Amino acid sequence: MTTTTQAYGEDNFGFTTEQVHAGEVVDGDVGARITPIYLTAGFVFDSFDHAQQRFAGHDGGLVYTRYANPTNTAVEAKITALERGVDSLLVASGQAAITVALLGILRSGDHFLSTPSLYEGSKTLFRENFERLGIEVEFVDDPHDIADWKRRVRPNTRAVYGETIPNPKNDLIDIGLIAEFAREEGLPFVIDSTASTPYLIRPIEHGANIVVHSASKFLSGHGASLAGVVVDGGNFDWARYPEKFPQFSTPIGGPSSPTLTEKFGNKAYLEYTRTIIAGRLGPTLSPLNAFLLQQGLETLSLRVDRHSRNSLAIATWLESQPEVTSVDYPGLASNPSHAIATKYYPRGTGSVFGFTLAGGQADARTIIDSLELFSRMSHMGDVRSLVLHPGTTSHAHLSADERYRLGIYDGLVRLSVGIEDEADLIADLELAFTKLRASRAGGAGHVAATDHAADEFYSVPEPGADDVLAVSSTVAGSPALTARFSA
């Protein structure tokens, strides 16, 4: 560690100081300033007895990288400090983080509640993969209506799940309101904070119990590697509910041995998830990827601040364009989520949002193909600006009616705004809109566009028509499976 005697993660330092220094390890042998990459599968034992003690957990030392590695541990400590948690676990991806976080709580026969607006990959994980494990998800209709939550609680309900800034619609939830409901029901509140990062909000400070991130996104920031993290807030009393969560109140090694909560206290959940869930299923993060994540974390606040400022400027510009019917950015005063944004996100509301074009898919295609600085790819939280059409990619496996109910209209374009110069990004968008207007001026009134991903045909209205598209579904297509899991 560095030479300070003051603890990180306890408001002794500012955010940017902690993102640089918290958790770091100075190599004692050669004095390397940066935490080294420990590329090793296992760790040497001094003797027969030493190995026995390690496997018995008596000395707390390292056994195998699948459970812990010095590089990963340093990064976990940094994220724990930034989130104000008690412990963290790095895994191989954001999907792995969501999976192990919930499997640390849930088992076959359990039921959990979720907010309705989520990353589509999480929904398919819950509806299909978790269903095969005998775990049922139920989505509330209105996350702001506590009565809706309460009427869905069952005797086998075991968790509540949501996202800080839902991808791609940005329809914010009141974290404190849902956290209070979960606490009253004796349920842990798990929240995905990928799109916000601890720089914009620390969900644990608002009552959430477990935070997950796809660290491939903003935490890493450069699109160079995959990673995920689970952060334990240490603020849920597992021992209070032994019938609901027997894994924490059952003696570890027999009747005379301690339970997880007795041995590990408020870190019992993370210890169980690390050793029993992640350790056995094996979604281990490579120490090399942990090192890349560490490098990204050191500039997190600088990047996210720039992301957010750029996004507000671009959202404001988009809102003034006549071809745009809506901009899903909570930082705008006109947005339905603006009041929640003001309450919970004083530093900004991130940089992943959608805007809808009146001309539907045809206009979306023109805009996306005309952009030059924005990369067309399924990722977000990169220093580079990215663009995607959710209706034919991440949400292509849904029917047209399902997409419309979610607000994934044919004209919806998703942006992940990077840290480039604001003026250059707006100029790129201006060029794309200029090409759109030119194509409209010289084109036919109604353009039949084939959606190759779902074999559906859309009737695109004349310029100035209401944002209502006639949809006729001719063939129930089978979109590429990859669309179900892309960011």
C-alpha positions as CSV (number, residue, x, y, z in Angstrom):
1,M,0.0,0.0,0.0
2,T,1.0,3.6,-0.2
3,T,2.4,5.4,2.8
4,T,-0.8,7.1,4.1
5,T,-2.1,5.9,7.4
6,Q,-5.7,7.1,6.7
7,A,-8.1,4.5,5.4
8,Y,-9.5,4.7,1.9
9,G,-13.3,4.4,1.4
10,E,-14.1,6.5,4.5
11,D,-14.3,10.0,3.1
12,N,-10.8,10.8,4.2
13,F,-9.9,11.7,0.5
14,G,-11.6,12.9,-2.6
15,F,-12.9,10.6,-5.3
16,T,-10.1,11.3,-7.7
17,T,-7.4,10.7,-5.1
18,E,-9.0,7.4,-4.1
19,Q,-9.3,6.2,-7.7
20,V,-5.6,6.7,-8.1
21,H,-4.3,5.4,-4.8
22,A,-6.9,3.1,-3.1
23,G,-5.9,-0.6,-3.1
24,E,-2.6,-0.2,-4.9
25,V,0.4,-2.4,-4.0
26,V,4.0,-1.2,-4.2
27,D,6.2,-4.2,-5.0
28,G,8.4,-4.9,-1.9
29,D,11.2,-6.6,-3.8
30,V,12.0,-4.2,-6.6
31,G,9.9,-1.1,-5.7
32,A,7.7,-1.1,-8.8
33,R,5.2,1.8,-8.3
34,I,2.4,0.2,-10.3
35,T,0.7,-3.0,-8.9
36,P,2.3,-5.8,-10.9
37,I,0.5,-8.3,-13.1
38,Y,0.7,-11.6,-11.2
39,L,0.3,-14.0,-14.1
40,T,0.2,-17.2,-12.2
41,A,-2.4,-20.0,-11.8
42,G,-1.3,-21.0,-8.3
43,F,0.9,-20.1,-5.4
44,V,3.7,-22.1,-3.7
45,F,3.3,-23.6,-0.2
46,D,6.3,-23.6,2.1
47,S,5.6,-27.1,3.4
48,F,3.1,-29.9,3.8
49,D,1.6,-28.3,6.9
50,H,1.5,-24.9,5.2
51,A,-0.6,-26.3,2.3
52,Q,-2.9,-27.9,4.8
53,Q,-3.3,-24.6,6.7
54,R,-4.0,-22.7,3.5
55,F,-6.8,-25.1,2.4
56,A,-8.3,-25.0,5.9
57,G,-8.4,-21.2,5.6
58,H,-6.4,-20.7,8.7
59,D,-3.8,-18.1,7.5
60,G,-5.9,-16.4,4.8
61,G,-3.2,-16.8,2.2
62,L,-3.6,-17.5,-1.5
63,V,-4.4,-20.9,-2.9
64,Y,-5.4,-20.6,-6.6
65,T,-6.1,-17.6,-8.9
66,R,-9.6,-18.9,-9.5
67,Y,-10.4,-17.7,-5.9
68,A,-8.0,-14.7,-5.6
69,N,-4.9,-13.2,-7.1
70,P,-2.8,-10.2,-5.9
71,T,-3.5,-8.1,-9.0
72,N,-7.2,-8.7,-8.8
73,T,-7.3,-8.2,-5.0
74,A,-5.7,-4.7,-5.5
75,V,-8.3,-3.7,-8.0
76,E,-11.1,-5.1,-5.9
77,A,-9.9,-3.0,-3.0
78,K,-10.0,0.1,-5.2
79,I,-13.5,-0.5,-6.4
80,T,-14.7,-1.3,-2.8
81,A,-13.4,2.1,-1.6
82,L,-15.0,3.9,-4.5
83,E,-18.4,2.3,-4.0
84,R,-18.2,2.5,-0.1
85,G,-18.7,-1.2,0.2
86,V,-17.0,-3.8,2.4
87,D,-15.6,-6.2,-0.2
88,S,-15.6,-6.8,-4.0
89,L,-15.2,-9.7,-6.4
90,L,-13.9,-9.4,-9.9
91,V,-15.2,-11.8,-12.6
92,A,-14.8,-12.2,-16.3
93,S,-17.6,-10.0,-17.6
94,G,-20.6,-8.0,-16.6
95,Q,-23.0,-10.9,-17.4
96,A,-20.9,-13.0,-15.0
97,A,-21.1,-10.4,-12.3
98,I,-24.9,-10.3,-12.5
99,T,-25.1,-14.1,-12.6
100,V,-22.9,-14.8,-9.6
101,A,-24.3,-11.9,-7.6
102,L,-27.8,-13.3,-7.9
103,L,-26.8,-17.0,-7.5
104,G,-25.1,-16.0,-4.2
105,I,-28.7,-15.3,-3.0
106,L,-31.0,-17.5,-5.1
107,R,-31.5,-21.2,-5.6
108,S,-34.0,-23.4,-7.4
109,G,-37.6,-22.6,-6.5
110,D,-36.8,-19.0,-5.6
111,H,-38.5,-15.9,-7.1
112,F,-37.2,-12.4,-7.5
113,L,-38.6,-9.0,-8.6
114,S,-37.1,-6.6,-11.1
115,T,-37.7,-3.2,-12.5
116,P,-39.1,-3.5,-16.1
117,S,-36.5,-1.4,-17.9
118,L,-33.2,-3.3,-18.1
119,Y,-30.4,-4.1,-20.5
120,E,-31.9,-6.7,-22.8
121,G,-29.1,-9.2,-22.1
122,S,-30.0,-9.2,-18.5
123,K,-33.7,-9.9,-19.3
124,T,-32.9,-12.9,-21.5
125,L,-30.5,-14.2,-18.8
126,F,-33.3,-14.0,-16.3
127,R,-36.1,-15.3,-18.5
128,E,-34.2,-18.2,-20.1
129,N,-31.0,-19.2,-18.3
130,F,-32.3,-18.6,-14.8
131,E,-35.6,-20.3,-15.7
132,R,-33.6,-23.5,-16.5
133,L,-32.2,-23.3,-13.0
134,G,-35.6,-23.1,-11.5
135,I,-35.4,-19.4,-10.6
136,E,-38.3,-17.2,-11.6
137,V,-38.1,-13.4,-12.4
138,E,-41.1,-11.1,-12.3
139,F,-41.0,-7.6,-13.7
140,V,-43.1,-4.9,-12.0
141,D,-45.2,-2.7,-14.3
142,D,-44.4,0.6,-12.6
143,P,-41.2,0.8,-10.5
144,H,-42.4,4.0,-8.9
145,D,-45.5,2.4,-7.5
146,I,-44.6,0.6,-4.2
147,A,-48.1,-1.0,-4.2
148,D,-47.1,-2.8,-7.5
149,W,-44.0,-4.1,-5.8
150,K,-45.8,-5.2,-2.7
151,R,-48.6,-7.1,-4.4
152,R,-46.0,-9.3,-6.2
153,V,-44.1,-10.4,-3.1
154,R,-44.5,-14.2,-2.6
155,P,-43.3,-16.5,0.2
156,N,-40.4,-17.5,-2.0
157,T,-39.4,-14.0,-3.1
158,R,-35.7,-13.6,-2.3
159,A,-34.3,-10.4,-4.0
160,V,-35.1,-7.2,-5.8
161,Y,-33.1,-6.1,-8.9
162,G,-32.8,-2.9,-10.9
163,E,-30.4,-0.6,-12.9
164,T,-29.3,2.9,-11.9
165,I,-29.5,4.3,-15.5
166,P,-31.4,1.8,-17.6
167,N,-30.0,1.0,-21.0
168,P,-31.1,2.4,-23.5
169,K,-34.1,4.3,-22.4
170,N,-32.7,6.1,-19.3
171,D,-36.0,5.9,-17.4
172,L,-34.5,6.4,-14.0
173,I,-35.7,4.6,-10.8
174,D,-36.0,6.1,-7.4
175,I,-33.3,4.0,-5.7
176,G,-34.1,5.1,-2.2
177,L,-37.8,4.3,-2.6
178,I,-37.1,0.8,-3.8
179,A,-34.4,0.2,-1.2
180,E,-36.9,1.1,1.5
181,F,-39.4,-1.4,0.1
182,A,-36.8,-4.1,-0.1
183,R,-35.6,-3.4,3.5
184,E,-39.2,-3.6,4.8
185,E,-39.7,-6.9,3.1
186,G,-36.4,-8.4,4.2
187,L,-35.0,-8.7,0.7
188,P,-31.6,-7.7,-0.6
189,F,-31.6,-5.0,-3.3
190,V,-29.1,-5.8,-6.1
191,I,-28.5,-3.0,-8.6
192,D,-26.5,-2.7,-11.8
193,S,-24.6,0.6,-11.8
194,T,-22.7,0.1,-15.1
195,A,-24.0,3.2,-16.8
196,S,-23.5,5.5,-13.8
197,T,-20.3,4.4,-12.1
198,P,-19.5,5.3,-8.5
199,Y,-18.5,8.8,-9.7
200,L,-22.1,9.7,-10.5
201,I,-23.8,7.7,-7.8
202,R,-23.0,5.3,-5.0
203,P,-26.1,3.1,-4.7
204,I,-25.1,1.7,-1.3
205,E,-25.3,5.1,0.2
206,H,-29.0,5.2,-0.9
207,G,-29.9,1.8,0.5
208,A,-28.8,-0.7,-2.1
209,N,-27.1,-3.8,-0.7
210,I,-25.2,-5.3,-3.7
211,V,-23.8,-3.4,-6.7
212,V,-22.7,-5.0,-10.0
213,H,-20.9,-3.5,-12.9
214,S,-19.9,-4.5,-16.4
215,A,-16.4,-3.2,-15.8
216,S,-15.8,-3.6,-19.5
217,K,-17.6,-0.3,-19.9
218,F,-16.9,3.0,-18.1
219,L,-14.7,1.5,-15.3
220,S,-12.2,0.2,-17.9
221,G,-13.1,2.9,-20.4
222,H,-11.1,1.9,-23.4
223,G,-12.9,-1.0,-24.9
224,A,-9.8,-3.2,-24.6
225,S,-10.9,-5.9,-22.3
226,L,-13.9,-7.5,-20.5
227,A,-14.5,-7.5,-16.8
228,G,-17.2,-7.5,-14.2
229,V,-17.4,-6.8,-10.5
230,V,-19.7,-7.5,-7.6
231,V,-19.6,-5.1,-4.6
232,D,-21.0,-6.1,-1.2
233,G,-22.4,-3.2,0.8
234,G,-22.2,-5.2,4.0
235,N,-25.5,-3.6,5.0
236,F,-27.9,-6.6,4.7
237,D,-28.5,-8.7,7.8
238,W,-28.4,-12.2,6.4
239,A,-28.5,-13.9,9.8
240,R,-31.8,-12.3,10.5
241,Y,-33.5,-14.4,7.9
242,P,-32.1,-18.0,8.2
243,E,-35.2,-19.5,6.5
244,K,-34.8,-17.3,3.5
245,F,-31.0,-17.5,3.2
246,P,-29.9,-20.8,4.9
247,Q,-26.5,-20.7,3.2
248,F,-25.4,-18.0,5.6
249,S,-26.7,-19.5,8.8
250,T,-25.7,-23.1,8.3
251,P,-22.5,-24.3,10.0
252,I,-19.7,-24.4,7.5
253,G,-18.1,-27.7,8.5
254,G,-20.7,-29.4,10.7
255,P,-22.7,-28.8,13.9
256,S,-19.8,-27.4,15.9
257,S,-18.4,-25.1,13.3
258,P,-19.3,-21.4,12.8
259,T,-21.7,-20.2,10.2
260,L,-20.6,-17.8,7.4
261,T,-22.1,-14.8,9.2
262,E,-20.4,-15.8,12.5
263,K,-17.0,-16.2,10.8
264,F,-17.1,-13.4,8.2
265,G,-19.6,-10.9,9.7
266,N,-20.8,-8.4,7.2
267,K,-18.6,-9.9,4.5
268,A,-20.4,-13.3,4.6
269,Y,-22.3,-12.8,1.3
270,L,-19.2,-11.8,-0.7
271,E,-17.2,-14.7,0.8
272,Y,-19.9,-17.2,-0.1
273,T,-20.2,-15.7,-3.6
274,R,-16.5,-15.8,-4.1
275,T,-15.8,-19.3,-2.9
276,I,-18.9,-21.3,-3.5
277,I,-20.4,-19.6,-6.6
278,A,-17.7,-17.9,-8.6
279,G,-15.0,-20.2,-7.3
280,R,-16.8,-23.3,-8.4
281,L,-18.4,-22.0,-11.6
282,G,-15.1,-20.4,-12.6
283,P,-15.8,-17.1,-14.4
284,T,-12.3,-15.9,-13.3
285,L,-10.9,-12.6,-14.5
286,S,-7.4,-12.8,-15.9
287,P,-4.9,-10.7,-13.9
288,L,-3.9,-9.1,-17.2
289,N,-7.5,-7.8,-17.6
290,A,-7.6,-6.8,-14.0
291,F,-4.5,-4.7,-14.7
292,L,-6.2,-3.0,-17.7
293,L,-9.2,-2.3,-15.5
294,Q,-6.9,-0.8,-12.8
295,Q,-5.4,1.6,-15.5
296,G,-8.9,2.7,-16.5
297,L,-10.1,3.3,-13.0
298,E,-7.3,5.8,-12.3
299,T,-8.9,8.3,-14.8
300,L,-12.6,7.4,-14.1
301,S,-13.8,10.7,-12.8
302,L,-12.0,12.7,-15.5
303,R,-13.6,10.6,-18.2
304,V,-17.1,10.3,-16.8
305,D,-17.2,14.1,-16.2
306,R,-16.3,14.7,-19.8
307,H,-18.7,11.9,-21.0
308,S,-21.6,13.6,-19.2
309,R,-20.8,17.1,-20.3
310,N,-20.6,16.0,-23.9
311,S,-23.8,14.1,-23.6
312,L,-25.8,17.0,-22.2
313,A,-24.6,19.2,-25.0
314,I,-25.4,16.6,-27.7
315,A,-28.8,15.8,-26.1
316,T,-29.7,19.5,-26.1
317,W,-28.7,19.8,-29.8
318,L,-30.7,16.7,-30.8
319,E,-33.8,18.0,-29.0
320,S,-33.8,21.0,-31.3
321,Q,-33.7,19.0,-34.5
322,P,-37.1,18.7,-36.3
323,E,-36.5,15.1,-37.3
324,V,-36.2,14.0,-33.7
325,T,-39.4,13.2,-31.8
326,S,-37.8,12.5,-28.4
327,V,-34.4,12.4,-26.6
328,D,-34.1,9.9,-23.7
329,Y,-31.6,11.9,-21.6
330,P,-32.5,12.6,-18.0
331,G,-30.2,15.6,-17.9
332,L,-32.7,17.5,-20.1
333,A,-35.3,19.5,-18.2
334,S,-38.0,18.2,-20.5
335,N,-37.2,14.5,-19.7
336,P,-39.7,12.7,-17.5
337,S,-36.9,11.4,-15.3
338,H,-35.3,14.9,-14.8
339,A,-36.6,15.2,-11.2
340,I,-35.0,11.9,-10.2
341,A,-31.8,12.9,-12.0
342,T,-31.7,16.2,-10.0
343,K,-32.1,14.2,-6.8
344,Y,-29.6,11.4,-7.3
345,Y,-27.2,12.5,-10.0
346,P,-25.8,16.0,-9.3
347,R,-22.6,15.3,-11.3
348,G,-24.5,14.3,-14.5
349,T,-26.5,11.4,-15.9
350,G,-24.0,9.5,-17.9
351,S,-23.5,9.2,-21.7
352,V,-25.6,6.3,-23.0
353,F,-29.0,7.4,-24.3
354,G,-31.3,7.1,-27.3
355,F,-33.1,9.5,-29.5
356,T,-36.0,8.7,-31.8
357,L,-36.4,9.8,-35.4
358,A,-39.8,10.5,-37.0
359,G,-38.8,8.7,-40.2
360,G,-38.3,5.3,-38.5
361,Q,-35.8,2.8,-39.5
362,A,-35.0,4.4,-42.8
363,D,-33.9,7.6,-41.1
364,A,-32.0,5.7,-38.5
365,R,-30.1,3.8,-41.2
366,T,-29.2,7.1,-42.9
367,I,-28.0,8.8,-39.8
368,I,-26.0,5.8,-38.5
369,D,-24.3,5.2,-41.9
370,S,-23.5,8.9,-42.3
371,L,-21.7,9.3,-39.0
372,E,-17.9,9.4,-39.2
373,L,-16.6,9.9,-35.7
374,F,-19.1,7.6,-34.1
375,S,-18.2,3.9,-34.4
376,R,-20.9,1.5,-35.3
377,M,-20.5,-1.2,-32.6
378,S,-22.3,-3.0,-29.7
379,H,-20.5,-1.5,-26.7
380,M,-20.8,1.5,-24.4
381,G,-18.8,3.5,-22.0
382,D,-15.8,3.8,-24.3
383,V,-13.7,6.9,-24.7
384,R,-14.7,6.7,-28.3
385,S,-18.3,7.7,-29.3
386,L,-20.4,4.7,-30.5
387,V,-23.8,4.3,-32.2
388,L,-26.2,1.4,-32.6
389,H,-29.8,0.7,-33.8
390,P,-31.3,-1.3,-30.9
391,G,-34.4,-2.5,-33.0
392,T,-32.3,-4.5,-35.4
393,T,-29.5,-5.5,-33.0
394,S,-29.8,-5.9,-29.2
395,H,-33.6,-6.1,-29.3
396,A,-34.1,-7.8,-32.7
397,H,-35.3,-11.0,-31.1
398,L,-38.4,-9.3,-29.7
399,S,-41.6,-8.9,-31.7
400,A,-42.5,-5.5,-33.0
401,D,-45.2,-5.2,-30.3
402,E,-42.7,-6.1,-27.6
403,R,-40.3,-3.5,-28.8
404,Y,-42.9,-0.8,-29.0
405,R,-44.1,-1.5,-25.4
406,L,-40.5,-1.0,-24.3
407,G,-40.1,2.2,-26.2
408,I,-37.7,0.6,-28.7
409,Y,-39.2,2.3,-31.8
410,D,-38.0,1.8,-35.3
411,G,-36.4,5.2,-35.3
412,L,-34.6,4.8,-32.0
413,V,-30.8,5.3,-32.3
414,R,-28.6,4.7,-29.2
415,L,-25.5,6.8,-28.6
416,S,-22.6,6.1,-26.3
417,V,-21.0,9.5,-26.2
418,G,-17.2,9.5,-25.8
419,I,-14.7,12.1,-24.6
420,E,-13.9,13.6,-28.0
421,D,-14.3,17.4,-28.4
422,E,-17.9,18.4,-28.1
423,A,-17.8,20.6,-31.2
424,D,-16.4,17.7,-33.3
425,L,-19.2,15.3,-32.2
426,I,-21.9,17.8,-32.9
427,A,-20.4,18.6,-36.3
428,D,-20.4,14.9,-37.1
429,L,-24.1,14.7,-36.2
430,E,-24.8,17.9,-38.2
431,L,-23.3,16.3,-41.2
432,A,-25.4,13.2,-40.8
433,F,-28.6,15.2,-40.4
434,T,-27.7,17.2,-43.5
435,K,-27.4,14.0,-45.5
436,L,-30.7,12.8,-44.0
437,R,-32.4,16.0,-45.2
438,A,-30.8,15.7,-48.6
439,S,-32.0,12.2,-49.0
440,R,-35.6,13.2,-48.0
441,A,-35.6,16.1,-50.4
442,G,-34.6,13.9,-53.3
443,G,-36.4,10.7,-52.3
444,A,-39.8,9.2,-52.6
445,G,-42.5,9.8,-50.0
446,H,-42.8,6.3,-48.8
447,V,-39.8,4.0,-48.6
448,A,-40.1,0.3,-48.1
449,A,-37.3,-0.8,-45.9
450,T,-36.5,-4.5,-45.3
451,D,-35.5,-5.4,-41.7
452,H,-33.2,-8.3,-42.5
453,A,-32.8,-9.1,-38.8
454,A,-36.5,-9.9,-38.3
455,D,-37.9,-10.1,-41.8
456,E,-40.4,-7.3,-41.1
457,F,-41.4,-4.5,-43.4
458,Y,-42.0,-0.9,-42.2
459,S,-44.0,1.8,-44.0
460,V,-42.1,5.0,-43.4
461,P,-44.2,8.2,-43.3
462,E,-43.6,11.4,-45.2
463,P,-41.5,14.0,-43.5
464,G,-43.4,15.8,-40.8
465,A,-45.8,12.9,-40.2
466,D,-46.5,11.7,-36.6
467,D,-44.1,9.2,-35.2
468,V,-46.5,6.3,-35.9
469,L,-45.3,3.6,-38.2
470,A,-47.4,1.0,-39.9
471,V,-45.8,-2.4,-39.1
472,S,-46.7,-5.6,-40.9
473,S,-44.9,-8.6,-39.7
474,T,-44.7,-11.2,-42.5
475,V,-42.4,-13.8,-41.2
476,A,-41.4,-14.6,-37.6
477,G,-37.7,-14.5,-38.3
478,S,-34.9,-16.0,-36.3
479,P,-32.4,-13.2,-35.5
480,A,-28.8,-13.9,-34.8
481,L,-28.3,-15.2,-31.3
482,T,-25.5,-12.7,-30.8
483,A,-28.1,-9.9,-30.9
484,R,-29.5,-11.3,-27.6
485,F,-26.3,-10.7,-25.7
486,S,-24.8,-7.6,-27.3
487,A,-24.3,-4.5,-25.1
